Amino acid sequence: MRHFAASSLVVLTLLFSSLLSTSVRADTFRFSTLEWPPYITQHSDSNGYVAAIIREAFAASGHRAEHQFLPWARALLEAREGKYVGLYPEYYDPERLGDFVFSDPFPGGPVGFYKRVDRDIQYRHDPRLDKAAAIDSLAAYKFGVVRGYLNDPYFDRSEQLTKQESPSDLANLRLLFHQRVDLIFIDQLVAEHLVKTSMPAASRDALEMMQPPLTYKPLYVVFSKAHPQHQKAADAFNRGLQELRHSGRLDKLLKEYGIPAKSDDSLTNSPH
């Protein structure tokens, strides 16, 4: 009887220790983000495709994620300062490696230049063959960009291009519609969503993406090196993302949120 009681006590102690250890290991990581539909938005219960990936990836690793919607420039600044463990979604840029650790990539969308349909603006070089030459061929035009955004490394560094900053993609679309700029750099899915939901009806036939898109951009979570838990959060997210990918759940999320699937090559061959 004593042996049974002692054995039961050991089992209960181990079980309690396991539960306690699990509760200690489970963290809630706080991120900054922006209103960027259809990828992430305050105006749906699920907060969109990116929020679903973040939520489910961390859950698969035994953690939780929360986010705060902010203007992008402020979201970036406060994450860089370590007020949040990181921010999302982001494009890859090696110049930000001093401040952030980038996650493994997950599917994003085509990006490029939006223009008015009634403007005969064309690349003089195919961006799929020579992206730099294609961008340079548009140097006569005025570009709208969002303050604090990563766009394309060559485009962002170019000093021969005229760029006007604005606070959001929607503000840029309005500038383009009213002919205050000639072109804007934007994700195609974001542009299509905003034109459909937040722009005058006349803009639907007035604006279009220059073809072909400049490039395809996978998305990342970035983790602030100024935050003490940044590496733990990065490791947890990457483990969870790998599980979503291997289980097929990531493909289901793409279909559920209407995000076009892209071959794995676009992700595994990213500069990250």
Protein Blocks (a to p, Z undefined) as FASTA:
>chain_A
ZZmmmmmmmmmmmmmmmmmmmmmmpccdddddddddfkbcckbfklpjklmmmmmmmmmn
opacddddddfklmmmmmmnopagbdcdddddfklmmmpccddddddddddddddfklcc
ddfbdfklommlmmmmmmmpccdddehiacbfklmmpmkbccdddfbfklmmmmmmnopa
fbdcddfklmmmmmmmmpcfklmmmgccddddfbdcdddddddfkbmklmmmmmmmmmmm
mmmmmnommmmmmmmnopacddfklmmmpmZZ
